[in-house]
Amino acid sequence: MESMLNKLKSTVTKVTADMTSAVMGNPVTREFEVGRHIASGGPGMCWRIYNGTKKSTKQEVAVFVFDKKMVEKYQKFDKDQIIESLKRGVQQLTRLRHPRLLTVQHPLEESRDCLAFCTEPVFASLSNVLGQWDNLPSPVPTDIKDYKLYDVETKYGLLQISEGLSFLHSGVKMVHGNLCLENVILNKSGAWKIMGFDFSISSTNPSDAEPKYSCKEWEPNLPPLCLPNPEYLAPEYILSVSCDAASDMYSLGVVMHAVFNEGKPVFQVNKHDIFKSFSRQLDQLSRLSPTMLNKIPEEVREHVKMLLSVTPNVRPDADQMTKIPFFDDVGAVTLAYFDSLFQRDNLQKSQFYKNLPKVLPKLPKRVVVYRILPALTSEFVNPDMVPFVLPNVLLIAEECTKDEYVRLILPDLSPVFKQQEPVQILLIFLQKMDLLLTKTPPEDIKNSVLPMVYRALEAPSIQIQELCLNIIPTFANLIEYPSMKNALIPRIKSACLQTSSLAVRVNSLVCLGKILEYLDKWYVIDEILPFLQQIPSREPAVLMGVLGIYKCTFSHKKLGIPKEHLAAKSLPHLVSLSIDNNLNLNQFNSFMAVIKDMLTRMEAEHKTKLEQLHSMQEQQRSMNINTSQTNQSEETKRTPSPGNQIDDVFGGSAGVNGNTNGSASAPQLNRMSLTLEEKQRLAKEQEQAAKLRNQPALAPQSIKPATPSTQAKDLTSCLLNNMTSLGSLSLTSPPRPGLIQGSTISAYPSTTPMGSMASNGYNPTMGFQTGGQGMRPPGPGLYGGMATTTSTPNFGALTHNQGSTNTPDMSALDSLFTSNKPKVSLNQMAPPKLTPGTTATPWLNQFGSAQPSQTAPMQGAPLAMGGVTSGFGMQANPFFSPQNFSQPTAAPVMNAGGGLRHSSSVNNDLKDLFG
């Protein structure tokens, strides 16, 4: 692989170097860019042919270059003879202008290293095409190596040479003198052109007289480039040193023989003994064997034999050769007509273009693409001829590959896409829209082709709109979905709503119905079906078009109409249209048939949904029943224990949790729908229920109720015992100073936690905070080391209740006492009503407000429980209120030291009271 790349690199480098060295410094390079070496031609194949472009106009040209290194082996005189001969031939060609002669774009320029001139674009010489590859690049270009002449090309090429000779003989009075394969050039379109006028001879007589030509005697010592090709020269040129127009016709006969015999002339000439060779050739020509011409087509064989005649007068002239039947081939005539189009008027051209589609299939593709197509596209500058030329161009495009279409046809079609007049242009494009959308690149479709379709839909001509609407369904599958949805469909809907033509409105509906299959389901439901309700027209044809769209959408397996849309929009609309008075019986029956189909399907779908819903509900209900039976346990009766008496008094757990038995009732089934998410959820629930069913059942364990002891000890007893012990601890504490009458300052020493009190009744050292977050643990002097946490007491409510005149009913709390103790009604424990003038307990003033006269007395029993009236009880049960436990007792007696005198029967009273 690497060796191949190196070889290719060296070849390219060599060719580039040769070209650069040959052309560098030549004035031609000032105006033209020289490209790659493509062919060779001219006398002795001495001219190298390069492709090139003109720098100013980017026009394509061919650059002929003669490298002077080719003649370095000759003497100076011979060199000068060769250079002068070549220069004379190019100068003569430059002066002559004819379609059958090679057209010179830039005259000959000479530099120190080369001669160069520019012509029309060239493919190769006829000699290259027939297998003579002298002076060609290595390797030989593939297009030249594989080139094969078609019959129509050969016929028309020989006709072109005959016409060129006719021009020289009749028009210019000139003999070419060296007509051979290397001096026939094929241009890029395939036309055969004559060059190589190095040895041309002009008439010495005036133009109105009989032409007379004087030729030079053959000089064998001259270099070959200074002499014509002897294999194509007439015998009289060598033997009698005479020539005329018939000498060129002999050369034409040899060229025709060579064309049909792979480039071989009639005779091989020994250039070292030219006279002897021609003498022998003369004898052979006088008795020409038919086998020598067996490869020449029979219809022209006799004419070739006449051209090769020894007698010049027998040879037909150029005008006669152009009229032989051999050149009456339809392909040759067609190509000849194209070459003479500039002489025709529009009427003649239009007639020719109308019949051209019958001829194009008979011609080779290469001839059509490179010979006929350029002539057709050149007519696009004439708007009147475009409707006649365009069908032929599109017919050629069908036979081209996509690359050929983009490279050779599309650049010329792009301006035509934008032409709106005459209207036939638009109609022709619409008829070939499938071709355009298939071979045109997407970007050009978006920028050129589809805008043309949109213009057709918006055209004022009803005929164009109808044709466009009829053609759109044929290529709708080739239009990209975004373009169809955002540009095409809105214009079709606009054409339907805005036109006054019934035909356009009906065709719009028909077009929509045919392209529904290329649209998305929800786009049809959201855009097309609502559009149908906007159509104001009530002509039967329009109504049937609306029905057709509904029917297509409803019955199409890709689309379909949901039952919700059927019930809410489609059926009401169709029912309202079905009773229109313009409909006949058959049309009404068509409406009813579609309506019944819709109703049937809607009924079936909804019934199926309800059946599925019912089945799922039943399955869910049974699943929930099984789960409930699995999870339920047998409820056991428990004997009330002392620990539950408080719950019984205050409503049990129902008062707190709001639930009496702790078992939730079976959940109610929610109404289910058939959405995918709910189905997935139900499937998961069913899977979980199946797992539960597969697990072993949990056997309920019976709990034996505890046998009540004769001496039950309930929670209240425990609490009261603790409180009693706390009271005894408090009674053994040192005596405290008495309270100052009317003061809110505590009588306790300032070292205790019950120190100074705030004016609002809260003690900051006890942790009473405005947010009610609780209290800090008190010091050991107050509770004997026991830490508690409590909420903020509501002493305002306490004093308010004590000041009330109504005595609360506390009989509901009688059940707190055990049965083995004599019950004391809590109503009997209620404090007696204070009479006016009774002094309130000073101990309560430290918790009350700053107004002693409005504060009810606090008895000594709460004080005996540690000096705190309600902190402990509130922590134990938040439902306790301090006023419920206030009991009447004797007013405390102040001792001599100013402290409270504690009664020795306090503990006994508590025991009698609470057991």
ZIFENGI-V587049 format. One record per backbone hydrogen bond with DSSP energy under -0.5 kcal/mol. CO is the residue of the C=O (numbers start at 1). NH is the residue of the N-H. Records with the same first field share a line. If there is no record, write none. Layout:
CO->NH / NH
//
This chain:
1->5
2->6
3->7
4->8
5->9
6->10
7->11
8->12
9->13
10->14
11->15
12->16
13->17
14->18
15->19
16->20
17->21
18->22
19->23
20->24
23->26
26->29
27->30 / 31
28->31 / 32
31->55
32->34
33->53
36->51
39->49
40->125
41->47
42->45
43->46
46->48
47->41
48->50 / 65
49->38 / 39
50->63
51->35
52->61
53->33
54->58
59->54
61->52
62->64 / 119
63->50 / 65
64->117
65->48 / 67
66->68 / 115
67->70
68->71
69->72
71->74
75->79
76->80
77->81
78->82
79->83
80->84
81->85
82->86
83->87
84->88
85->89
86->90
87->91
88->92
89->93
90->94
91->95
92->96
98->101
100->194
103->105 / 120
106->118
109->116
113->68
114->111
115->66
116->109
117->64
118->105 / 106
119->62
121->188
124->186
125->129
126->130
127->132
128->131
131->133
133->136
141->144 / 145
142->146
144->147
150->154
151->155
152->156
153->157
154->158
155->159
156->160
157->161
158->162
159->163
160->164
161->165
162->166
163->167
164->168
165->169
166->170 / 171
167->171 / 172
168->173 / 174
173->203
175->201
178->180
180->183
181->126 / 127 / 184
182->42
183->185 / 195
184->126
185->187 / 193
186->123 / 124
187->190
191->187 / 193
193->185
194->102
196->199
197->200
201->175
206->209
212->204
213->215
218->220
219->222
223->226
224->227
228->230
229->232
230->233
234->237 / 238
235->238 / 239
236->240 / 242
244->247 / 248
245->249
246->250
247->251
248->252
249->253
250->254
251->255
252->256
253->257
254->258
255->259
256->260
258->261 / 263 / 264
259->262
261->264
267->269
269->271
270->273
271->274
273->277
274->278
275->279
276->280
277->281
278->282
279->283
280->284
281->285
282->286
283->287
285->288
289->292
290->293
291->294
293->296
297->300 / 301
298->302
300->304
301->305
302->306
303->307
304->308
306->309
310->312
311->314 / 315
312->315
317->321
318->322
319->323
320->323
321->324
324->327
325->328
326->329
329->333
330->334
331->335
332->336
333->337
334->338
335->339
336->340
337->340
338->341
340->343
341->344
345->349
346->350
347->351
348->352
349->353
350->354
351->355
352->356
353->357
355->358 / 359
356->359 / 360
357->361
359->362
360->363
364->368
365->369
366->370
367->371 / 372
368->373
371->375
372->376
373->377
374->378
376->379
377->380
378->381
379->382
381->383
382->385 / 386
383->387
385->388 / 389
386->390
389->392 / 393
390->394
391->395
392->396
393->397
394->398
395->399
396->399 / 400
397->400
401->405
402->406
403->407
404->408 / 409
405->409 / 410
409->412 / 413
410->414
413->416 / 417
414->418
415->418
416->419
422->425
423->427
424->428
425->429
426->430
427->431
428->432
430->433
432->436
433->437
434->438
435->439
436->440
441->445
442->446
443->447
444->448 / 449
445->450
448->452
449->452 / 453
450->454
451->455
452->456
453->457
454->458
456->459
461->465
462->466
463->467
464->468
465->469
466->470
467->471
468->472
469->473
471->474 / 475
472->475 / 476
475->478
476->479
480->484
481->485
482->486
483->487 / 488
484->489
487->491
488->492
489->493
490->494
491->495
492->496
493->497
494->498
495->499
500->502
501->505
502->506
503->507
504->508
505->509
506->510
507->511
508->512
509->513
510->514
511->515
512->516
515->518
516->519
520->524
521->525
522->526
523->527 / 528
524->529
527->531
528->532
529->533
530->533
531->534 / 535
532->535
539->543
540->544
541->545
542->546
543->547
544->548
545->549
546->550
547->551
548->552
549->553
550->554
551->555
552->556
553->560
562->566
563->567
564->568
565->569 / 570
566->571
569->573
570->574
571->575
572->576
573->577
574->578
575->579
577->580
580->583
584->588
585->589
586->590
587->591
588->592
589->593
590->594
591->595
592->596
593->597
594->598
595->599
596->600
597->601
598->602
599->603
600->604
601->605
602->606
603->607
604->608
605->609
606->610
607->611
608->612
609->613
610->614
611->615
612->616
613->617
614->618
615->619
616->620
617->621
618->622
619->623
620->624
621->625
622->626
623->627
624->628
625->629
626->630
627->631
628->632
636->638
641->644
642->645 / 715
644->648
645->649
646->650
647->652
648->651
651->654 / 655
652->655 / 656
653->657 / 658 / 659
654->658
662->664
675->679
676->680
677->681
678->682
679->683
680->684
681->685
682->686
683->687
684->688
685->689
686->690
687->691
688->692
689->693
690->694
691->695
692->695
697->699
700->702
702->704
709->712
712->714
714->718
715->719
716->720
717->721
718->722
719->723
720->724
721->725
722->726
723->727
724->728
725->729
726->730
727->731
728->732
730->733
739->741
740->743
749->752
752->755
758->761
762->758 / 764
763->766 / 768
764->767
767->769
769->772
779->782 / 783
780->784
783->786
793->795
794->798
795->799
796->800
797->801
798->802
799->803
801->804
806->808
808->810
810->813
811->814
813->816
814->817
818->821
823->825
825->828 / 829
826->830
827->830
829->888
835->838
841->844 / 845
842->845 / 846
843->846
844->847 / 848
850->852
851->854
852->855
857->859
859->863
860->864
861->865
862->865 / 867
863->866 / 867
870->874
871->875
872->876
873->877
877->880
881->884
882->885
883->886
892->894
893->901
895->898
899->895
900->902
901->893
903->906
905->909
906->910
907->911
908->912
909->913
910->914
911->915
//
